[in-house]
């Protein structure tokens, strides 16, 4: 799984990049089903925004999370993305 991280309206930080990579390591259990993830982190109007776009076999999954803290928005986005990938994978198995 390839991970690309982009920053908008904020400085890039190695600590945040490491945190995103550590959190997205939880998604490695989906194996080759999950191809790559693009993460866009933005600071807008005193709100932290994390947007995740995941390429899975046959489709693209998107989720966005807003919070007061960047780490909280990353946590929420990864949890949402994990639920979406699991649900999509179960739908494909059911067909």
Secondary structure, DSSP 8 states (H G I E B T S, - for coil): -EEEEEEESS---HHHHHHHHHHHGGGGGGGGGEEEEEEEEEEETTEEEEEEEEEETTEEEEEEEEESSHHHHHHHHHHHHHHHHHHHHHHHHH-
